[in-house]
Amino acid sequence: MMIVKQIISEDIMTLGEVRELLDEVKKERENESKELGYELRKAIAHAEIFTKLDSKKSRELMNDLLKLEKMKPEIAVRIVDILPLTNDELRSIYAKERYTLSEAELKQILELVAKYT
């Protein structure tokens, strides 16, 4: 018999926030002398390698991005995690969207990203 777990809540998190959360889990496990599972070790390693901003700065940038027009939470978190530096990098994030950004909108987003890096 399979036990099915259900999702209690769901929230979009930046990689910086995920890293902080995983660090807390790691410390708890170490304090309880529990072994870290393979998946948890891999997730921690991934977060350590690819995190570019700490959790506070990443959340601030995400909140600033969400104030802009044509900005969805899913896109904002991708921008925060990747920190694009050029118009082409930013356009690739928007590639699947049904609209394109103007040069002014691209510039505004890149200026926000530059402010936090």
Secondary structure, DSSP 4 states (H G I P E B T S, - for coil): -PPPP---------HHHHHHHHHHHHHHHHHTTPPPPHHHHHHHHHHHHH--S-HHHHHHHHHHHHTSTT--HHHHHHHHHH---SHHHHHHHTTTSSS---HHHHHHHHHHHHHH-
